[in-house]
């Protein structure tokens, strides 16, 4: 009996965490009706506000004006799922929840390669309680993209390089930062060749490197080819960004110090109890909390984890804003591994409580139509 309990204790714990978190989100939904409704970007259902509404529109009608800023794989999956469900939204939620279950499994498996079970549980607690974790079960790309990224890293750790490259290619067809899995795949492959003492100059290895690189970038390259063929602009996904009111600039690269300066100006000039001020504060804190964790623990992180985390966090800032960063940082999964490994229990408890309170507030306002990320 003890062996039976020991065998299933860990997976039961993981399932209980998910169930408890999901119930919390439903309770938040019920109590969110006390908040005045903010109309304008509401979706057909509360978990599909803002970008979620646009993904559903693209899945139904194809790309409209400037909607090419949204990468194609996720809306294509939503459109395909409609074949199995009477209601489009139901199919969309099936894709999202299936992606979420897959990411939970892969997150756990990847963490277990380097961490004890107790630390893995804490890592999952921090992921689920993170203030914007509700996007993982909203009709957004967060769960799908994170599942692809985790799958690519797990395949790399298991030395399944072709599978990793294919998953990386799918990630690059889901969000532009997925392209940063391309150097990760090559770095891990070269590390494998070095470990196995395989010469990298042989024709067979050169061909495989080219194949891995092509597969890893395949999604982005295919989308750029489509945009070139249909709209004569392979970078339309970039040029369409400013039309969504995100204050993003294109054509020039804004350095991080310039972005910080802009946010300092916001903090000094905007009403500190306004929505704009609070969202700017959330964006600023989200980025520099994650960057600070990565810098402080950089020696304890696998180099490719560190590289990828910095890329997915900092690359969007070149547009001159930290807009949407509170949910973008979810893709930097190694930070949750680090938090799970913190030795002092009081820090973990305090952090989990802080995350949980912010999750309740942010999810409630998102459900009522207020922009969060």
C-alpha positions, 0 to 999 in steps of 0.5 A, a space after each residue: 500500500 505504501 509503495 502504491 501511495 508513493 508511486 502515485 503521490 506526485 502525479 496526484 499532487 500535480 493534478 490537484 494543483 491544476 484542479 485547485 487553480 482551475 477552481 480558483 479561476 472559476 471563483 474569480 469569474 463569478 466574483 468579477 461581475 462586481 466590477 463594472 464592465 469595460 466594453 470595447 474589446 470584449 470577446 464572445 466569451 470572457 476568456 477570449 477578450 482582446 487578442 482572443 477575439 481576433 484569433 477567433 475572427 482570423 480562424 473564421 474569416 482569414 486575415 483582415 486588415 493588419 491582422 497579419 501581426 498575428 502568426 498563423 499556426 494557432 488560428 489555423 488550429 482553431 479553424 481545424 478544431 471547428 470540424 470536430 465541434 458544433 461551436 467554434 469557441 468550444 473547439 478553440 477551448 479544446 485546443 487551449 486546454 489540450 495545449 495546457 495539459 501538454 505543457 504541464 506534462 512537459 514542464 514537469 518532465 523537463 524540470 525533473 531532469 534537474 530538480 527533486 520532486 519537491 522543487 518541481 511542485 513549487 515551480 508549478 505552484 509559481 507558474 500557476 499562481 503567476 499573476 497572468 497565468 490565466 492567459 494559459 487557459 484563455 484563447 491566446 497563444 500562451 499555452 500552445 507556444 509554451 507547450 511547443 517550446 518545452 517540447 523542443 527543449 525536452 527533445 533536445 535534452 533527450 537528444 531527439 534533434 529532428 523532433 526538437 527542430 520540428 517543434 521549434 519550427 512550429 513555435 516560429 509559426 506561432 510567435 515571432 520569438 519562437 525563432 530563438 529556438 533556432 540557435 538553441 537547437 544548433 547550440 545543443 546539437 554542437 554540444 552533443 557532437 562535442 560530447 560524442 567527439 563527432 567531427 563537425 566537418 563531415 559532409 553528413 554533419 554539415 547537411 544535418 546542421 543545415 536541415 536542423 536550421 531550416 526546420 527550426 526556422 521553417 514556420 517563420 520562413 513559410 509565413 514570410 513566404 506567404 506574406 510575400 506571395 499574397 501581400 508583397 511584404 514578407 515583414 507585414 507581421 512587423 509593419 502591422 504592429 503599430 495599428 493595434 494601439 500598442 505604442 510599438 515602433 517599427 523600422 528602428 530598434 529601441 534600446 532597453 535604456 531608452 525604454 526604461 527612460 520612457 517608463 520613468 517618464 510615465 511614472 513621473 507624469 501619469 496619475 498614479 491611481 490611473 489604469 495606464 499607470 498601474 499597467 505600466 508598473 505591472 509591465 515594468 516590474 514583470 520584465 525586471 523581476 524576471 531579468 533580475 532573477 536570471 542575472 542573479 542565478 545565471 551561473 545555476 542555469 543551463 546556458 541555452 535556458 538562459 539565452 532563450 529566456 533573455 531573448 523571449 523577454 527582451 526581444 519585444 522591448 526593441 519596439 520601444 515598449 513593454 506592452 504585453 510583457 506581463 504575459 510574454 514572460 510566461 515563456 521564460 519557463 526557466 525562471 519558474 524552475 529557479 523559483 522552485 529551487 529557492 531554499 528558504 520556505 518563507 520566501 516561497 510562501 511570501 512570493 506565492 501569496 503575492 502572486 496569488 493576490 495579483 492573479 485574483 485582481 488581474 484575472 477579474 479585471 481582464 474578464 470584465 474587459 480591462 486591458 492587462 497584457 
